[in-house]
Amino acid sequence: MEDVLFTVKETAKLFKCNGSFIYSLIKNGHLKALKLGQYKIPKYEIDDFLKRYIGKDFSDLSNVRDLDFNSIERSAEICQ
């Protein structure tokens, strides 16, 4: 059976970030969860989050904005 609910730790592993960032996403209303002993995030919510926020910069959770692709290009030029 496919996993339907993910813990914060499992979600953090999927997102390649730490658990405290997932808690912050939940607290700030960007990621919906339910509490069954501990927070659980439904798979459909993870999929929806990724679709909803593709191309967004989450560096400041109170000011989520579009990614600045110009700064990515400048960073790539510096690294060459």
Order of alpha helices (4+ residues) and beta strands (2+ residues): beta-alpha-alpha-beta-beta-alpha-beta-beta-alpha
